């Protein structure tokens, strides 16, 4: 192609770009959606922290307030379940399975059923209520569903037809803004959400992560989620921790994943005759058990476990049963199907597991906590790249990159041998099946009888 022709075509295209609103509208709306995800994520984080603080204030109100969780927690679980089923269907659970299911759907109406703005609003509200009631849940998984819903709505307003790419971009931006981990957001989108690399979506994902991250940074500044740590593997004991935390973390993560999938299937079948009443009963029972374990643990198992994780990462040895208590309350919170994620609680389980192992072996507790977090998290979600990237970014630890990667891979391999089905993809199937069934019924009702 002659150089003169190339220059002429370039300038002609530039003039079109400068003067065409139809060209710029989708881009501007997409950028605004990505910035909106960052702003909503920050507001969601502050509201979630306030809810946990209020719950702790209630617990310390008087001498008998330690019994409050036996009433407040089960009633809060039941309330969240009632509101989710009656007013915000598809807001239950983490939110990541809904986003995964929506990417497999072809119809916009079916996608909107899983990722509408109403569902996103309900997700935020009910997660905050759950944290106020002491549920062992986090806000990071819900932020994925909220981010995907916001981005899908932005694309609809802007006239963008790349629904699958928009869901991927919104999910990545949600994780990046929630943890302040931009690289982990990108890796999460590739490894967990799509399970493949899609070159057509990489620009959308990267742009969304950058803009949402900038919006979050503008409000809260630059920070590491768990604070900076510098523990590294230098001795034979440290490498023994890598092996032990990877294998034990992966096995425990696989146990959680397998149990969660089995419980979800059985509870779903049992609840079919009367979903509202039966799921509220399940929520009441799970909430009472969570409250009881919280009292026994001295209030340590309520909420995300962020403060406990920070203490262990700073070198404080956890109690020997804390990781089992937190594991159980996280499982019960998930089994109840109330809106809320497992990212933050799972990280706490991994941190306490690694700290317990290091304490028992006489090793570096801070290093064991990081390695336990990597092994267990990779075992639960079966996404080793996401696990080690997010942990490196959350702790700012660059001295233990290879040990963290090794623990993540050991956790992933161990988990795959025990539990072949990835947790989030297994949980996404009922949402996908229900959305397809609903779509077909609507199409059938719209078809005129001959």
C-alpha positions in Angstrom: 0.0 0.0 0.0 1.5 3.4 -1.0 2.6 5.7 1.9 0.4 8.6 0.6 -2.7 6.4 0.6 -2.0 5.2 4.1 -1.6 8.7 5.4 -4.8 9.8 3.6 -6.8 7.0 5.1 -5.4 7.7 8.6 -6.4 11.4 8.5 -9.8 10.5 7.1 -10.4 8.1 9.9 -9.1 10.6 12.5 -11.7 13.2 11.3 -14.4 10.6 11.6 -13.3 9.8 15.1 -13.2 13.4 16.2 -16.6 14.3 14.8 -18.7 11.2 15.3 -20.8 10.9 18.5 -21.9 7.4 17.5 -18.2 6.4 17.6 -17.4 8.0 20.9 -20.6 7.3 22.8 -19.9 3.6 23.5 -16.4 4.4 24.6 -17.5 7.2 27.0 -20.3 5.2 28.5 -17.9 2.2 28.9 -15.3 4.4 30.7 -18.0 5.9 32.9 -19.2 2.4 33.8 -15.6 1.3 34.7 -15.1 4.4 36.9 -18.5 3.7 38.5 -17.4 0.2 39.5 -14.4 1.7 41.3 -16.6 4.2 43.1 -19.3 1.7 44.1 -16.6 -0.8 45.3 -15.1 1.8 47.6 -18.6 2.8 49.0 -19.4 -0.9 49.4 -16.1 -1.5 51.3 -16.8 1.3 53.7 -20.4 0.3 54.3 -19.2 -3.3 54.9 -16.6 -2.2 57.4 -19.1 0.0 59.2 -21.6 -3.0 59.4 -18.9 -5.2 61.1 -18.0 -2.4 63.5 -21.6 -1.9 64.5 -21.9 -5.7 65.1 -18.9 -5.6 67.4 -20.3 -2.6 69.2 -23.5 -4.5 69.9 -21.5 -7.5 71.2 -19.6 -5.2 73.7 -22.7 -3.3 74.8 -23.3 -5.0 78.2 -22.3 -8.0 80.2 -24.9 -10.4 78.6 -24.6 -9.1 75.0 -22.3 -12.0 74.2 -25.6 -14.0 73.8 -26.9 -11.6 71.2 -25.6 -13.7 68.3 -27.9 -16.5 69.3 -30.8 -14.2 68.3 -29.4 -11.5 66.0 -27.4 -13.9 63.7 -30.2 -16.4 62.9 -32.8 -13.7 62.5 -30.5 -11.8 60.2 -29.8 -14.9 58.1 -33.5 -15.5 57.8 -34.2 -11.9 56.8 -31.5 -11.9 54.1 -32.9 -15.2 52.7 -36.5 -13.8 52.7 -35.5 -10.6 50.9 -33.2 -12.4 48.5 -35.9 -14.8 47.4 -38.9 -12.4 47.4 -37.4 -9.2 46.2 -33.9 -9.8 44.8 -33.8 -13.3 43.2 -30.3 -14.4 42.0 -28.6 -12.3 44.6 -27.9 -15.4 46.7 -24.4 -16.6 47.4 -21.1 -15.2 46.2 -22.2 -13.6 42.9 -19.3 -15.1 40.9 -21.4 -18.1 39.8 -24.1 -15.8 38.4 -21.5 -13.9 36.4 -20.0 -17.1 35.0 -23.5 -18.4 34.1 -24.4 -15.1 32.4 -21.3 -15.4 30.1 -22.7 -18.6 28.7 -26.2 -17.2 27.9 -27.0 -15.8 24.4 -30.2 -13.9 25.2 -30.0 -10.4 26.7 -33.1 -10.9 28.8 -31.7 -14.1 30.4 -28.5 -12.3 31.2 -30.3 -9.3 32.7 -32.2 -11.8 35.0 -28.8 -12.7 36.6 -27.0 -9.3 36.3 -29.6 -6.5 36.5 -29.0 -3.3 38.4 -31.8 -4.3 40.8 -29.9 -7.6 41.6 -26.7 -5.5 42.1 -28.4 -3.2 44.5 -29.9 -6.1 46.5 -26.5 -7.8 46.6 -24.9 -4.8 48.2 -27.7 -4.3 50.7 -28.1 -7.9 51.8 -24.3 -8.5 52.1 -24.1 -5.5 54.4 -27.0 -6.8 56.5 -25.3 -10.2 56.6 -22.1 -8.7 57.9 -24.1 -6.7 60.5 -25.5 -10.0 61.8 -22.1 -11.7 62.1 -22.1 -13.9 59.0 -18.7 -15.2 57.9 -18.9 -13.7 54.5 -17.0 -11.1 52.4 -17.8 -8.3 49.9 -15.3 -9.2 47.2 -17.3 -12.0 45.5 -20.4 -9.8 45.5 -18.4 -7.0 44.0 -17.8 -9.2 41.0 -21.5 -9.6 40.3 -22.1 -5.9 41.0 -19.2 -4.9 38.6 -20.5 -7.2 35.9 -24.1 -5.8 36.2 -22.8 -2.2 36.0 -20.7 -2.9 33.0 -23.5 -4.8 31.2 -25.8 -1.9 31.9 -23.2 0.6 30.6 -22.8 -1.5 27.4 -26.6 -1.6 26.9 -26.8 2.2 27.3 -23.8 2.8 25.0 -25.0 0.3 22.3 -22.1 -2.1 22.8 -22.9 -5.7 21.7 -19.9 -7.4 23.3 -21.9 -8.8 26.3 -19.5 -11.6 27.1 -16.5 -9.2 27.1 -18.4 -6.6 29.1 -19.2 -9.2 31.8 -15.6 -10.3 31.9 -14.4 -6.7 32.1 -16.8 -5.8 34.9 -15.8 -8.9 36.9 -12.1 -8.1 36.6 -12.7 -4.5 37.5 -14.7 -5.6 40.6 -11.9 -7.8 41.9 -9.3 -5.2 41.1 -11.1 -2.4 43.0 -12.2 -4.6 45.9 -8.7 -5.8 46.8 -6.7 -3.0 45.1 -5.0 -5.7 43.1 -5.2 -4.8 39.4 -3.0 -7.7 38.1 -5.1 -10.2 40.1 -8.3 -8.7 38.5 -6.9 -9.4 35.0 -5.7 -12.9 35.9 -9.0 -13.7 37.6 -10.9 -12.8 34.5 -8.7 -15.0 32.3 -8.3 -18.0 34.6 -11.5 -18.2 36.6 -14.2 -16.3 34.7 -13.5 -17.4 31.1 -11.1 -20.4 31.7 -9.3 -19.2 28.5 -7.5 -16.2 27.0 -9.8 -14.2 24.7 -7.8 -11.7 22.7 -10.9 -9.8 21.7 -11.7 -9.0 25.3 -8.3 -8.2 26.7 -8.6 -4.5 25.8 -11.9 -4.2 27.5 -10.6 -6.0 30.6 -7.4 -3.9 30.8 -9.3 -0.6 30.3 -11.9 -1.4 32.9 -9.3 -2.5 35.5 -7.3 0.7 35.0 -10.2 3.1 35.2 -11.9 1.4 38.2 -8.5 1.2 39.9 -7.9 4.9 39.3 -11.3 5.8 40.7 -10.7 3.7 43.8 -7.2 5.2 44.3 -8.6 8.7 44.0 -10.8 8.0 47.1 -8.7 5.8 49.3 -5.1 6.1 48.0 -2.6 3.4 47.4 -2.5 0.6 49.9 -1.9 -3.2 50.3 -4.9 -5.1 51.5 -3.1 -6.9 54.4 -0.3 -4.5 54.7 3.3 -5.1 53.6 5.1 -8.3 54.7 8.7 -9.4 53.9 8.8 -13.0 55.0 10.9 -15.2 52.7 11.9 -18.8 52.4 15.6 -19.1 53.5 16.0 -22.3 55.5 15.0 -25.9 55.1 12.2 -25.4 57.6 10.8 -22.7 55.4 10.7 -25.0 52.4 9.1 -27.7 54.5 6.4 -25.1 55.2 5.9 -24.6 51.5 5.3 -28.3 51.0 3.1 -28.8 54.1 1.0 -25.7 53.6 0.5 -26.4 49.9 -0.6 -30.0 50.5 -2.7 -29.5 53.6 -4.2 -26.2 52.3 -5.2 -27.9 49.0 -6.7 -30.8 50.8 -8.7 -28.6 53.1 -9.7 -26.4 50.2 -10.9 -29.4 48.3 -12.9 -30.6 51.3 -14.6 -27.2 51.5 -15.4 -27.1 47.7 -16.7 -30.7 47.7 -18.9 -30.2 50.8 -20.2 -26.9 49.5 -21.3 -28.3 46.1 -22.9 -31.4 47.7 -24.7 -29.3 50.3 -26.0 -26.8 47.7 -27.4 -29.7 45.6 -29.1 -31.4 48.5 -30.5 -28.2 50.0 -31.8 -27.1 46.6 -33.7 -30.4 46.1 -35.0 -30.5 49.6 -36.3 -26.9 49.3 -38.2 -27.4 46.0 -41.8 -27.9 47.4 -41.7 -24.6 49.3 -38.4 -22.7 48.6 -39.2 -19.6 50.7 -40.2 -21.3 53.9 -37.6 -24.1 53.7 -34.7 -21.9 52.8 -35.6 -19.6 55.7 -35.5 -22.6 58.0 -32.1 -23.6 56.6 -30.9 -20.0 57.1 -32.2 -19.9 60.7 -30.4 -23.2 61.6 -27.1 -22.1 59.9 -27.3 -18.6 61.6 -27.8 -20.2 65.0 -24.8 -22.5 64.5 -22.7 -19.5 63.3 -23.7 -17.5 66.3 -22.9 -20.4 68.7 -19.5 -21.0 67.2 -18.8 -17.3 67.4 -19.6 -17.2 71.1 -17.3 -20.2 71.7 -14.5 -18.6 69.8 -14.8 -15.3 71.7 -16.2 -13.5 68.7 -13.2 -14.3 66.5 -15.1 -16.1 63.7 -17.7 -13.4 62.9 -17.3 -11.3 59.7 -14.5 -11.4 57.2 -11.6 -12.2 59.6 -9.5 -9.4 58.3 -8.2 -8.3 61.6 -7.3 -11.8 62.7 -5.5 -12.3 59.4 -3.5 -9.2 59.9 -2.4 -10.3 63.4 -1.3 -13.7 62.2 0.6 -12.2 59.2 2.5 -10.0 61.7 3.7 -13.1 63.5 1.1 -13.7 66.2 0.3 -17.4 66.6 -3.4 -18.3 66.1 -5.3 -20.6 68.5 -5.0 -24.2 67.3 -8.7 -24.5 66.5 -9.4 -21.1 64.9 -8.9 -22.3 61.3 -11.5 -25.1 61.9 -13.9 -22.7 63.5 -13.6 -20.2 60.7 -13.8 -23.0 58.1 -17.1 -24.2 59.7 -18.7 -20.8 60.0 -17.8 -19.9 56.4 -19.2 -23.2 55.2 -22.5 -22.6 57.2 -22.8 -19.1 55.8 -22.4 -20.3 52.3 -24.8 -23.3 52.8 -27.4 -20.9 54.0 -27.3 -19.2 50.5 -27.5 -15.7 52.0 -25.8 -13.1 49.7 -22.1 -12.8 50.5 -18.7 -14.1 49.2 -16.1 -16.5 50.5 -13.0 -14.7 49.2 -12.0 -12.9 52.5 -13.1 -15.6 54.9 -11.2 -18.2 52.8 -8.1 -16.1 53.0 -8.5 -16.0 56.8 -8.9 -19.8 56.9 -5.7 -20.2 54.9 -3.8 -17.7 57.0 -4.8 -19.3 60.3 -4.1 -22.8 58.9 -0.6 -21.8 57.7 0.0 -20.0 61.0 -1.0 -23.1 63.0 1.2 -25.4 60.9 4.2 -23.0 61.3 3.6 -22.8 65.0 3.4 -26.6 65.4 6.7 -27.1 63.3 8.5 -24.2 65.0 8.8 -22.2 61.7 8.2 -18.6 60.7 4.5 -17.9 61.5 4.3 -15.0 59.0 5.7 -17.1 56.2 3.4 -20.0 57.1 0.4 -17.7 57.1 1.2 -16.5 53.5 1.8 -20.0 52.3 -1.3 -21.4 54.0 -3.3 -18.7 52.4 -1.9 -19.5 48.9 -2.4 -23.3 49.3 -5.9 -23.1 50.7 -7.3 -20.4 48.4 -5.9 -22.2 45.4 -7.5 -25.4 46.7 -11.0 -23.8 47.1 -11.2 -21.9 43.8 -8.8 -24.1 41.8 -7.2 -21.0 40.2 -3.5 -21.1 41.1 -2.4 -18.1 39.1 -5.2 -15.9 40.6 -4.2 -17.2 44.1 -0.5 -16.4 44.0 -0.9 -13.1 42.1 -3.6 -11.8 44.4 -1.7 -12.8 47.5 1.5 -11.2 46.3 -0.4 -8.0 45.6 -2.3 -8.1 48.9 0.8 -8.5 51.0 3.3 -6.6 48.9 5.7 -9.6 49.4 8.2 -10.0 46.6 10.8 -12.0 48.7 8.6 -15.1 48.7 7.3 -15.1 45.1 8.6 -18.6 44.2 7.4 -20.2 47.5 4.0 -18.6 47.1 3.7 -19.9 43.5 4.8 -23.4 44.6 2.3 -23.5 47.5 -0.4 -22.4 45.1 0.4 -25.1 42.6 0.6 -27.8 45.2 -2.7 -26.6 46.6 -4.3 -26.7 43.1 -2.9 -30.1 42.2 -4.0 -31.6 45.5 -7.5 -30.1 45.2 -7.9 -31.3 41.6 -7.0 -34.9 42.7 -9.7 -34.8 45.4 -12.4 -32.6 43.9 -12.3 -32.5 40.0 -15.2 -29.9 39.8 -14.2 -26.2 40.3 -16.4 -24.6 43.0 -17.7 -21.5 41.2 -18.4 -23.3 37.9 -20.2 -26.1 39.8 -22.3 -23.5 41.5 -23.0 -21.6 38.3 -24.9 -24.6 36.6 -28.2 -24.2 38.5 -28.3 -20.5 37.7 -27.6 -21.3 34.0 -30.2 -24.0 33.9 -32.8 -21.9 35.5 -32.1 -18.9 33.2 -32.4 -21.2 30.1 -35.6 -22.7 31.5 -37.1 -19.3 32.2 -36.1 -18.0 28.7 -37.7 -21.0 27.0 -40.9 -20.7 29.0 -41.2 -17.0 28.0 -40.6 -17.8 24.4 -43.2 -20.5 24.5 -45.7 -18.2 26.1 -45.1 -15.6 23.4 -45.6 -18.0 20.5 -49.2 -17.7 19.2 -51.2 -20.9 19.1 -52.1 -22.0 15.6 
